[in-house]
């Protein structure tokens, strides 16, 4: 009798899911890092994937959902119309929906509601809403540390799959020769709630440290989330100073002699962040830009953290963990004011980007395995819904 009931239930679930489109939707918001990660997860699921624009909402997720439901009740829009997802024509909904940004949360939950929970919803990161609403959460070790601080049970979720670094979706890139040295400097939003706030002193230290590099091409990446109040400081105290340093080294003040470019992801038409980081022989990231740290590790580029000495709380513990695994190093260039005291104590070859102590060889992060494990977990959760 039990087998009969199970067979009937399975046939019912298969019939319910048969009307879903055999495809995956990626809810994109224009953020180069999160959109890339969501797209790579969608591709790993093996179905055709389509990018849909996340329209977002200025309201909190619960309030946005409530107003969307009220709009359908009073007839402002039809009950099956998507309010927070652009380019979604017709009545079809996907088998999977993937998002990786807070702006895409209302659209992701809207798809789940309109599909009557048939669509398998995947969120990459830690959402600011009820965690049980999602079929799959892809959490980094830092996300788990945040949950564990709220209570041990919160870090052991049935619908969560964990990775050491935030999932970037990238894979190892071809190593570049040192003769073509390119340093990519990634500037984050300015604030990381788990333990860092970018100050003017950090920007000054970064500019001073860059002055001690061997001659290199420098590419400065500005996060799309860089706070408007910090932008003038970064432009004047970092970009302008580095451009002057480059010109002085070249013995010319002409723009053609300055081997530096600025990639501002708040502006349209920028190259893919993965391609920019892959062009680097070394990557320097401010401590608040964890996504760029993950991307550099996935591409197997040496990654140095600027401002790590001022991190605190969970972020300090997280970077300490990554250091012990030889995935990151502190940014203390040889010759700068931060390295001269300890440089004589270092034996063997000195890392000119982090000349404060002996280092074990760089470790490699297997990002492809992370992506495969996440895709396998999502498919397993989908099979559970079908059974």
Secondary structure, DSSP 8 states (H G I E B T S, - for coil): -HHHHHHHHHHHHHHHHTTSEEEEEEEE-S-HHHHHHHHHHHHHTTSEEEEEEB---SS-HHHHHHHHHHHHHTTSS-TT--SSBTT--SS--EEEEEE-SGGGHHHHHHHHHHTTT-SEEEEES--SS-GGG-SEEEEEHHHHHHHHHH-GGGG--TTEEEESS------------GGG-EEEEEE--SEETTTEE--HHHHHHHHHHHTTS-S-EEEEEE-TT--HHHHHHHIIIIIHHHHHHHHHHHT--SGGG--EEEEETTSSS---HHHHHHT-SEEEEETT-HHHHHHHHHTT-EEEEETGGG--HHHHHHHHHHHHTTS-EE-B-TTSTTTHHHHTT--SS--TTBTTS---------HHHHHHHHHHHHHHHHHHHH-
